[in-house]
Amino acid sequence: MTATRPEVSVREERPAPVLRRLLPGPPGGTGPGGSTLLRHLVLAVLAGTVVVLVTNQLEPYRNLQVARVCAFLCVTAGYTVLVGLNGQLSLGHGALMATGAYTVALVQQGLDERGVQGRWILPLSLLLAVAVAASAGLVIGLAAARLRGPYLAGVTLAVATLVPAITTIFTGVFNGEQGLRFPAETPPAFLGAYFQPERWLAWIALLAALLTMLLMANLVRSRFGRSLRAVRDDEVAARLAGIHVARNQVLAFVVSAGCAGLGGGVYAVLTATVAPGKFALDLSLFLLMAIVIGGLGSLAGAAWGAVLLVALQDLPSLVAETFSLPPGPAQRLEGNLALAVFGLVLIVVMLAAPGGLQGTARTLAARLRSRRRAPSR
C-alpha cells in the first residue's frame, strides 16, 4: 500500500489592520472619484462662494458672528486632528490661540509705530502667528511624546495657565490686563467707500478657515494621516509597522498648534485688540467640549463645534437682553451660563449620541438612504 500525502492548504496571508491602513493608495491620491486634492479644492471653492453670498445679505453683527465661527474653525480643525486622529489630549489650545493673537498684535503695533503700512502686513503677521504657535507646539509636543493620559493633560493645562500669566508679568511688552491695540483692518479701496467693514473681516476669516480645512482634509487622507490613526489605535503595532511614534506625535502637535495660532491671529484681527482675559482657561475647556460635541475625529464635526462655540458664547448676552437683567446679574450670568450650558449639552450628546452631532447626522443620512432603497428592492 502506498501512503497518500495529505493535501496542504495554502492560506492567503493578509496584512494586519495597522499595515492595511498604511498601504499606499494610488499615486497622487487618485482613485475612482478622481484626485483627492482636486475634490477638496472644489468643495472649498463651493463652500466659500456660498458663504460670501450669504455675507452679502447679513447685517454687520451677523457678519462678525460668521467671522468668529471661521476663526474658531481654524482652531477646531487642527484640534480634532490632534485629539481625534492622533489620540493626544490637550487642554492648552486656548494658550496657543493667545500666542498667535499676541504675535499678530505685536507685529502690527510695531510696524504701525514705525509708520510702515501696506496690505502685506496682515498676511505677514498671520504667517508669523502660525510660525510662533507651531514653535510653541513643538516644545509642548516634545514633552507630550514622553507623557500619556492625565500627565499629558496636566502639562497642557499648565501651559493654559502659564501664557496668560506671562502677559501680566511682562507688562512692558504685553501691557498687562489692558492688553494691546493695533490699527483695525479696513476694506480695500476698490470695494467702495461704503463697503461694510464687518463683511471684509468675515471674508478674511473665511479665507483662513478654508485654507485650514483644505490642508487638514488632505492631511487626513495622506499617508501621514494614516500613520496618526495607527499610532492612536495601537502604538506597539505601529512601531512594528515601521512608524516612528514619537515623531508622529510631535508633528501632530506642531500642526494643531499652527492651526490654533492662525485662529488666534484671525480672532485678534476681528477686534483689533488682544487681552489675557479673552484666552482664559475656560476657553481651552470650551474648545475640547466643542470638538467632542461636534464629533471627535471628524472635520465636519469641527465645523459643528465652531458654530456651537459662537452660539453658546453669545447666549448670556441674549438672555440678559431678553429678560432685561440689571448689570450685576448679567455679568455673573455671562461668566457661568455658557460653561453650564456647554456641560449640559455635552452630557446629553454623550448619552444620546456618542458620535457627536456629526455622527448623528451620518446615522440619519444612512437610515434615509436605506429607506429609499427598500421600495426599489
Secondary structure by P-SEA (a helix, b strand, c coil): cbbbbcbbbbbbbbccaaaaaacccccccccccccaaaaaaaaaaaaaaaaaaaaaaccaaaaaaaaaaaaaaaaaaaaaaaccccccccccaaaaaaaaaaaaaaaaaaaaaacccccaaaaaaaaaaaaaaaaaaaaaaaaaaaccaaaaaaaaaaaaaaaaaaaaaaccccccccccccccccccccccccccaaaaaaaaaaaaaaaaaaaaaaaaacaaaaaaaaaaacaaaaaaaccaaaaaaaaaaaaaaaaaaaaaaaaaaaccccccccccaaaaaaaaaaaaaaccccaaaaaaaaaaaaaaaaaaaaaaaaacccaaaaaaaaacaaaaaaaaaaaaaaacccccaaaaaaaaaaaaaaaaacccc
